[in-house]
């Protein structure tokens, strides 16, 4: 589904009418967490989660953590639920055999960086990773899943929109109350400019500041170009703004729901509209893995990566983990 616009506006009538359902949702989540004893799997588990439904930059942060752990010589595996895919797992992703319809888009992005396990039962997935030789697991999402013990839990927040209207789903974007979630995190990651004062809510916990930086080569190729931009992510307008900031002329914007499964006819229509504008169709790396394979090469892609304001802050967090690998800072 598309993110409701009222989630990121001051609470109004829609939020008020849906507030009772939000209260039930929040109560059920708190009961689940309180009634579950998290279980360890014998290797460190790093969770990259958020407090809102929709995108906040979790997967790029997870990829950055995978890279940081690999630099320490750790045999790191990724773990994700496989949102949007049909496989329940536990399953080790093979991008040559599985597509987004099987394992979800995040799993394919993560599998390009490290062995990636898809598992709706996150505990079972982590156990399979450990049995397969993982020295650590980076879990994309799952912060609200209490079954698996997290040795390091990071909450990622989009600095541009923060936690929205502060209401629980479906009255707002929150998966749980902000105070409850931040009480269980080890650090808060603020992606982009903190326009909502998110960092002030950290309560003394470390705050890591980061930016999503477009790939330099792709950015240079798009500067000055007419583009038709389309995206099925949590906040498509964020992607459109990024393109404009790079100097691309966005002649048409086509937003889709998060994890939208693109059909060939939809992409053919977008290609035709782009051609009518004399423009290049462009999307995100996350969307690109959901495109029909036969049409993928006809669409431009703008990958992004996390750039930390202070690399040392991340290193200090990873130093807490009982990792087996090469000494800090040495290549594997």
C-alpha positions in Angstrom: 0.0 0.0 0.0 1.1 3.6 -0.5 2.0 5.5 2.6 -1.0 7.6 3.6 -0.2 11.3 3.3 -1.8 12.1 6.7 0.7 10.0 8.5 3.2 12.8 8.0 1.0 15.8 8.8 -0.2 17.1 12.1 -2.9 14.8 13.6 -6.3 15.5 12.1 -9.6 13.8 11.7 -8.4 10.6 10.0 -5.7 10.1 12.7 -8.3 10.7 15.5 -10.8 8.2 14.0 -8.2 5.5 13.6 -6.5 6.1 17.0 -8.5 3.3 18.8 -7.2 0.8 16.3 -3.7 2.2 16.8 -4.1 1.7 20.6 -5.0 -2.0 20.0 -2.1 -2.5 17.6 0.3 -1.0 20.1 -1.1 -3.1 23.0 -0.7 -6.3 21.0 2.9 -5.4 20.2 3.8 -4.6 23.8 2.2 -7.8 25.0 4.2 -9.9 22.4 7.5 -8.3 23.4 6.8 -8.6 27.1 5.8 -12.2 26.8 8.8 -13.5 24.8 12.2 -14.4 26.1 14.7 -13.6 23.3 17.1 -16.5 22.4 20.7 -16.3 21.5 22.2 -18.2 18.5 25.9 -18.3 19.6 27.0 -15.5 17.3 26.5 -11.7 17.5 23.3 -10.4 15.9 23.1 -6.8 14.8 19.6 -5.5 14.1 18.9 -2.6 11.8 15.3 -1.6 12.4 13.0 1.4 12.6 9.9 2.5 14.5 7.8 3.4 11.4 6.2 1.4 8.6 7.8 2.2 5.4 11.3 3.2 4.3 13.8 5.0 6.6 17.1 3.8 5.0 17.4 0.5 6.8 18.8 -1.6 3.9 21.6 0.9 3.0 22.5 1.1 6.7 22.5 -2.7 6.8 24.8 -2.9 3.8 27.1 -0.4 5.4 27.3 -2.5 8.5 28.0 -5.6 6.4 30.9 -3.8 4.7 32.2 -2.6 8.1 32.1 -6.1 9.6 33.8 -7.7 6.5 36.6 -5.1 6.8 37.2 -6.6 10.3 37.5 -10.1 8.7 34.1 -11.3 10.0 32.2 -13.9 8.0 29.0 -11.9 8.2 25.6 -13.1 6.8 22.5 -11.1 6.3 19.0 -12.0 7.5 15.7 -10.6 6.4 12.0 -11.5 6.4 11.8 -11.3 2.6 9.0 -8.8 2.5 7.1 -9.1 -0.8 8.4 -12.6 -1.5 6.6 -15.9 -1.4 9.3 -17.9 0.3 8.9 -18.4 4.1 12.4 -19.9 4.5 14.8 -20.3 6.1 16.4 -20.1 2.7 19.8 -18.9 1.6 19.2 -16.6 -1.3 20.6 -17.5 -4.8 20.0 -14.5 -7.1 20.6 -16.7 -10.1 17.6 -18.8 -9.2 15.3 -16.5 -7.2 13.8 -13.1 -8.0 12.0 -10.5 -6.0 8.7 -12.4 -6.2 10.4 -15.3 -4.4 12.5 -13.5 -1.7 11.7 -9.8 -1.9 13.8 -6.9 -3.1 15.8 -6.3 0.1 17.0 -9.9 0.1 18.4 -9.5 -3.4 20.3 -6.3 -2.5 21.7 -7.9 0.6 22.7 -11.1 -1.2 24.9 -9.0 -3.5 27.0 -8.1 -0.5 26.9 -11.2 1.7 25.2 -14.6 2.1 21.6 -13.7 2.8 18.9 -15.7 4.6 15.2 -15.2 4.1 13.2 -16.4 7.1 9.8 -15.3 8.4 11.0 -17.1 11.6 13.9 -14.8 12.3 15.3 -17.1 15.0 15.3 -20.1 12.7 17.0 -18.0 10.0 19.8 -16.9 12.4 20.3 -20.4 13.5 20.7 -21.6 9.9 23.2 -18.8 9.3 25.3 -19.8 12.4 25.2 -23.4 11.3 26.4 -22.4 7.8 29.5 -20.7 9.3 28.4 -17.1 9.9 30.5 -15.2 12.4 27.8 -12.5 12.8 24.4 -11.7 11.4 23.1 -8.4 10.2 19.3 -8.4 10.4 17.5 -6.0 8.1 14.3 -5.1 10.0 12.9 -7.3 12.8 13.4 -4.7 15.6 9.9 -5.5 16.9 10.4 -9.2 16.6 11.3 -10.4 20.1 12.3 -14.1 19.4 15.9 -13.5 18.5 18.3 -11.9 21.0 20.0 -8.8 19.5 23.5 -8.0 20.6 23.4 -4.6 18.9 20.2 -2.9 18.0 20.1 0.3 15.8 17.0 2.3 15.1 17.1 4.2 11.8 15.1 7.4 11.3 14.7 9.6 8.3 15.7 13.0 9.5 13.3 14.7 7.0 10.1 13.2 8.4 11.1 11.7 11.8 8.3 9.7 13.3 5.5 11.4 11.4 2.4 12.4 13.3 3.4 10.3 16.4 0.5 7.9 16.1 0.4 4.2 15.9 -0.6 2.2 12.7 -3.1 2.7 11.2 -3.5 6.2 12.7 0.1 7.0 11.9 3.3 5.4 10.8 4.5 4.1 14.2 5.0 0.4 14.8 5.3 1.1 18.5 5.5 4.1 20.8 8.7 6.1 20.3 9.7 5.9 23.9 9.3 2.2 24.1 11.3 1.6 21.0 14.2 3.9 21.8 14.4 2.4 25.3 15.4 -0.9 23.6 17.9 0.5 21.1 21.7 0.8 21.5 22.0 3.7 19.1 19.9 6.0 16.9 20.9 6.4 13.2 19.6 9.7 11.7 19.7 9.6 7.9 19.8 13.0 6.3 19.3 16.4 7.8 17.5 16.2 11.2 14.6 18.5 10.4 12.3 17.0 13.1 14.6 17.0 16.1 14.8 13.2 16.2 18.3 13.2 17.8 16.9 15.0 20.8 14.8 11.9 21.6 17.8 9.6 21.9 17.9 9.9 25.7 21.7 9.9 26.0 22.2 7.0 23.6 24.7 7.4 20.8 23.4 9.2 17.7 25.0 8.2 14.4 24.5 10.7 11.6 24.5 9.5 8.0 23.7 10.6 4.5 22.6 8.5 1.5 25.1 9.4 -1.3 24.3 8.6 -4.9 26.8 6.6 -6.9 29.1 9.2 -8.5 29.2 7.7 -12.0 25.4 7.3 -12.2 24.9 10.8 -10.8 27.2 12.3 -13.4 25.4 10.5 -16.2 22.1 11.9 -15.0 23.1 15.6 -14.6 21.4 17.7 -17.2 19.3 14.8 -18.5 15.5 14.8 -18.9 14.3 11.9 -16.9 11.0 10.1 -16.1 11.4 9.1 -12.5 9.5 6.2 -10.9 9.8 4.4 -7.6 8.0 2.0 -5.4 9.6 2.8 -2.0 8.4 4.2 1.3 8.8 7.8 0.2 9.2 8.1 -3.6 9.3 11.9 -3.4 12.7 11.5 -1.6 14.1 9.8 -4.8 12.6 12.5 -7.0 14.2 15.2 -4.9 17.6 13.5 -5.1 17.4 13.4 -8.9 16.7 17.1 -9.0 19.5 17.8 -6.6 21.9 16.1 -9.0 20.8 18.4 -11.8 18.5 16.0 -13.6 15.3 17.5 -15.1 12.5 15.4 -13.8 9.8 15.7 -16.5 7.4 13.2 -15.0 7.1 11.5 -11.5 5.5 8.1 -11.2 5.1 7.0 -7.5 4.1 3.5 -6.6 3.4 1.7 -3.4 6.4 0.3 -1.4 7.6 -3.0 -2.8 5.3 -2.7 -5.8 5.6 -5.8 -8.1 6.1 -4.2 -11.5 4.3 -5.9 -14.3 5.7 -5.9 -17.9 2.7 -3.8 -19.1 3.4 -1.1 -16.5 7.1 -0.8 -17.4 6.2 -0.8 -21.1 3.9 2.1 -20.5 6.5 4.0 -18.5 9.0 3.4 -21.3 6.6 4.8 -23.9 5.9 7.9 -21.8 9.6 8.4 -21.3 10.2 8.2 -25.1 7.4 10.7 -25.7 9.2 13.1 -23.4 12.6 12.3 -25.0 13.6 11.3 -21.4 15.4 8.5 -19.7 13.4 6.3 -17.4 15.1 6.1 -14.0 14.4 4.2 -10.8 16.1 3.1 -7.5 18.3 0.1 -7.1 15.7 -1.4 -4.8 13.1 -1.0 -7.5 15.4 -2.3 -10.3 15.5 -5.8 -8.9 11.7 -5.9 -9.2 11.6 -5.0 -12.9 10.8 -7.6 -15.5 14.2 -9.1 -16.5 13.6 -8.5 -20.2 13.0 -4.7 -19.6 15.6 -4.1 -16.9 18.4 -2.9 -19.2 16.2 -0.2 -20.7 15.8 1.6 -17.3 18.5 3.8 -15.7 19.3 3.1 -12.0 20.6 5.4 -9.3 22.3 3.4 -6.5 22.9 5.0 -3.2 25.2 4.2 -0.3 25.5 5.4 3.3 28.2 7.9 4.2 28.8 8.3 7.9 29.4 11.7 9.4 31.8 10.0 11.9 33.1 6.6 11.1 34.5 6.3 14.6 31.1 6.3 16.1 30.1 3.2 14.2 33.5 1.6 15.0 32.9 2.2 18.7 29.6 0.3 18.6 31.0 -2.6 16.7 33.9 -2.8 19.2 31.3 -3.9 21.8 30.6 -7.1 19.9 32.5 -10.4 20.6 33.6 -10.7 17.0 36.0 -13.3 15.6 38.0 -11.9 12.7 41.0 -9.8 11.9 42.0 -7.0 14.2 40.1 -3.7 14.0 40.8 -1.9 10.7 42.7 -4.7 8.9 41.4 -6.1 5.7 40.2 -9.7 5.6 
